[in-house]
Each structure stands twice: as structure tokens, then as C-alpha cells.
Amino acid sequence: KDYLASGSRDKLIKIWEIKSGICVLTLSGHDNWVTDIAFHPNGRFLLSVSDDKTLRAWDLNSGRCYRKLPNLHTHMVTSLAIKQKTCISASVDQTLKVGTVAEIFLILIYLHTVYLNLPTSRGFGVLG
């Protein structure tokens, strides 16, 4: 089956079965708007970032938050991209965090912090 994930201002993430349009799972735990989501390459996890400055890894089999990385950035986290074992998050604090995801423990290990010289009024995103 094919699935689609959505996150929104209501702090919830919903997993939808595409063919039927039925919501099959609701994930709750963020303390502010969910700003971006990405499926982990192994398909078992969903990663999300939020205005609450956290990145969360959700176990899609149990529907529970598997890992929470608090204060990932000093301001709202706006974007998330994951490709193979590389994960990038972006924030209003004008930083990108680049790291790797260890599949066994799903631990995010940040290798670099990139400081961006962008006007604070200009939004930006991370392309996968």
C-alpha cells in the first residue's frame, strides 16, 4: 500500500492511505506547529520537525515517538530533508544542521552546523 504523511498547525501528523483517502494513523506529541516531515529510507520511521525546536522520530509500526531531539536549533525548525543516511534540518535561527542517521538506534549525529547569511524576513527550505 502507498501512504502519504501530513503535518499541520494542529501539532498532529497524519498518515493517509492514498488509494482510499482514509487516515490510518495520527501521531501526537509536538508542542507547536509541525513544519516538515520526511519518511526514513527504511520505511519504518517518519521524522518530523516543529516550531517547538525539536526533531522527532516516529515508529510507524507502534505509532509512538521513538526519539525526541529537543532544542535541535535555537529557534523554530522549518525544514527537514533526508536522503539515504544524511539528514539536514533548517531553522529560522539561520542554521542548517547536517548529520547522519544510524539506522540501528536511529540516533541523529550532527556533523556540521552551517550558518546562513540570509535576511531574517526571508524564508528558506531544504530540497531533498
N, C-alpha and C positions, 0 to 999 in steps of 0.2 A: 504494500500500500504506500501511497505517496502522502506526505504530510507537509503542512505549512505552519510556521510559528508566527505569532504576532505579539507585540508588546505595546503597552499604551500608558496613558496618563493615569489610569486607574490602578497602577502599580502591579498589574497582573500580566502574566504571559499565558497565552492560549495556544494549544496545539490543535490543529484542524485537519481532519481527513479531507483531502482535496476533492475526491470524487463525490462524496455525499454532502460536503459542506458542514459536517457535524463537528462540534468541539468535543474532542475526546479526552482532553486533559487541561486543567487550569493550574498554573504554578503561582504560588503566592509567597511573598517574603521580602520583596524590595520595600523600602520605606519612602520611596519617591518615584517619579515617572520612570518607566523603563524606556531607555533611549535607543538601544540597539541590541540585537540578538544574532547569534550565529550557531549553526549546528557544528558540533565537533566532528572531525572526519570519520571517527569510528561509528557515528550514528547513535551512540548510546547516551550522549550528553548534549545539552544545549547550554551555551554560555550567554550571559546577559550582562549588560552594564546599565547604570541608572544615574539619575540626578543625586542619588544618595551616596555617591562616590565609591560604589562597590562594583566588583565583578563577581558574579555567582556562576557556579557550575551546577546544573540541574541533572539529576539522574532521571532519564525519561522512562525507565522501567518502573521505578518506585514513585516518581512524581515529587521527590524531595530534593531540597537543596543539598548537594553533595559537598561543596566547598564554597566558602564566602571569603573574599579578599576585601576587607574593609579599608577605607582610606587609600584606595589604589592611586588616586590623584588627590590634589589639594582642593579641587573644585569639581563640578559636575562632570561625569564621564559621558561623552556624547556619541562616541563611535567605537565599534569593535570589528575587527576582521581576523579571520583565522584561515590559514592555508597550510595544509599538512600539519607540521608541528610548530609553526610560527604563529604567534598571536600578537596583534597590535591593538592598543586602545588609545583613544584620543580624548582630550579634555578641554574644557573652557580655560583651564589653567595654562593653556598653550604648550602642552607637552604631549608627546607620543611615548608610550611605553611599549617596547618591543621585547618579546620573550619567547620561550619555548614551552610547550605543554608536554609534560611527561605523562604518557598515556596510563602507565600502571597506577599512579597515585593521583593523576590529574592535578598536579601541582604546577602552578604558573610560576616560572622562574624568569624574572625580568633581567635581561642582559644590558639593555641600554635605555636611557631616557634622552629623548630628543626635544630640545627646546625650540619652539617655533616663534619666529618674529612676525606675528600677524596682529593686525588691529583687533582689539577685544570685541568690537562690534561685528566682526566678520565670522560667520560660521564656517566650519570645515568638516570634512568627512574623510573616512579611510576607505579606500577602494580595495575590495578583495581580489 
